[in-house]
């Protein structure tokens, strides 16, 4: 993990960027979700890809 924002990263710019990219990729509005799986997906996969 590069930034450590996956745990407790809700509301951070990193998480917002990840959720925005998820919305773009999936084609519907996403919102922040519960759990570590969602956090890692939004923070590490989608936010990092968009960086």
C-alpha positions in Angstrom: 0.0 0.0 0.0 1.4 3.3 -1.0 -0.3 6.0 1.1 -2.1 4.2 3.9 -5.4 5.9 3.2 -7.3 2.7 2.6 -8.1 2.4 6.2 -10.0 5.4 7.5 -9.5 7.3 4.3 -13.2 8.2 3.9 -13.6 11.8 2.8 -10.0 12.3 1.8 -9.2 13.7 -1.6 -7.6 10.3 -2.5 -10.8 8.5 -1.7 -12.9 11.1 -3.6 -10.7 10.7 -6.6 -11.1 6.9 -6.4 -14.8 7.0 -6.1 -15.1 9.5 -9.0 -13.0 7.1 -11.2 -15.1 4.2 -10.2 -18.2 6.1 -11.3 -16.6 6.9 -14.6 -15.6 3.3 -15.2 -18.8 1.6 -14.1 -21.1 4.2 -15.7 -23.2 5.0 -12.7 -22.9 7.2 -9.6 -20.8 5.5 -6.9 -20.7 6.6 -3.3 -18.2 5.7 -0.6 -18.9 2.3 0.7 -18.2 0.3 3.9 -15.5 -2.1 4.6 -11.9 -2.7 3.8 -12.5 -4.3 0.4 -14.3 -1.1 -0.8 -11.6 1.1 0.7 -8.8 -0.8 -0.9 -10.6 -0.8 -4.3 -11.3 2.9 -4.2 -8.0 4.0 -2.7 -5.5 1.7 -4.2 -6.9 0.6 -7.6 -9.1 3.5 -8.9 -7.4 6.5 -7.2 -3.9 5.2 -8.1 -4.8 4.5 -11.7 -6.1 8.0 -12.2 -3.1 9.6 -10.6 
